[in-house]
Amino acid sequence: MSIIRGEFSSRFGFVMAASGSAVGLGNIWGFPTQAASNGGAAFLLVYLILAFTLAYPALMAELIIGRHAHANAVSALRLVSPNRLIGNIGALAGIAGLVVASLILSFYAIVAGWMIAFFFASIADLFGIEALSVWLISFSTLRNIMFMLIFMALNVGIISAGVQGGIERWSTRLMPVLLTTLALLVIYVFTLDGALEGLRVYLLPDFSQILSPGLIINALGSAFFSLSLGVGTMLIYGSYIKDNENLPVVGGMVTLLDVMIAVLAGFLVLPAMYVALHSGVEIFTDSGDLISEDTLIFTVLPELFYAMGVTGIIVSLIFFFLMSVAAVTSSISMLEVPVAYAIEERGIDRKIATFGVGCVIALISCCILLNFETFFSAVIIFTTRYSQPLLGFVFCIYAGWVWQRDLLLRELRKGNPNISEGLFWKIWPWYVRLVCPLIILAIFVQSIWG
Ligand code: PFF
């Protein structure tokens, strides 16, 4: 059966969609606080080096395999395999990838639902409806399920409209909005007292930490999660790129944008934390580290916004809008992975597939919410700490060892006939063969025993 596949209409469309997938909640709240607690600019430096020397090559592995196959990860890994056995192992990895992508979405939708709830709470504050605002920011099963469902409905709406009508259209609209909002917030935060102290913490390098294994592993983990590697999202986006597109260049643009936005988010979050400290909000944990993750977003920053009066309500509204936008452009890429499989391998119509997969993922999210203590962190750890590196390892092995080198080169030549003379072809094949798998394995071993 032949199915007409979607395709990104332009380079801009692809770069917005793929950087939209990469830029998510991880960049805006994970990266800045990690940098602050791991040596400031020293972490930044290690992160930048690893993003370009290791995460970028792994991203290229997914993009090239995807573009060659013009298919989902299951058929793509089968296609590049020399025999049935290796093909079946690849197909199994592709299926594992789509399960992990769905599980990541099931917790991401919960967190994104909180962002939307906080956004609406700011609107309620603006209109003085205090009871509603309090309900929206309080942790309750009803609120959690309701906003997770709203978020999933948004995803289903976008993905059911297809590659150009859904993913590309919304990414090209939302990514510029995200960048502008982030830049405006950064400029605003620098007008407040205490911001420069945060900037100092962010940018002053503590080189005594630069060679600590913990710092390197953290920076590498951040870079991999941040570029959405290991679950087939970049592979499926790669499969929608036109054949004449120069892959190393567009992959480089996506990496650059992802890194730039993470770094820019640091100029917002760290100064904002010290502004909060300046207005009497506690920003350190008992052990003296900076507060991070959920407490940062849902306690420290809201307390800061509250202390700022009416201006604070507007800043809060803009901030949670930014977080919701960042979440949507990432989550649609996760949903596209199982949906593309259902369409291409099972012959299901896109709208039905999207609705069906969306319902299954919403159901998993409900199970997590109803057993929050047991499942929430367990799913995050299982997917991001263990599954993503392992599957990333498999993609590198298929690009570096399984797929024939001359076929790979032929694929790259489609977008750049002289590629074999350039730097990329001199370095990348070795990276993806040896350096990437070994380093990923090292992170994996460290995350089990570390
Ligand atoms: N890159 C996203 C972030 O930084 O928040 C997270 C992510 C998106 C992970 C898509 C995995 C994925 F497939």
Boltz pocket constraint, residues with backbone or C-beta under 6 A from the ligand:
constraints:
  - pocket:
      binder: B
      contacts: [[A, 21], [A, 22], [A, 23], [A, 24], [A, 25], [A, 26], [A, 27], [A, 101], [A, 104], [A, 225], [A, 226], [A, 227], [A, 228], [A, 229], [A, 231], [A, 233], [A, 330], [A, 331], [A, 333], [A, 334]]
      max_distance: 6.0
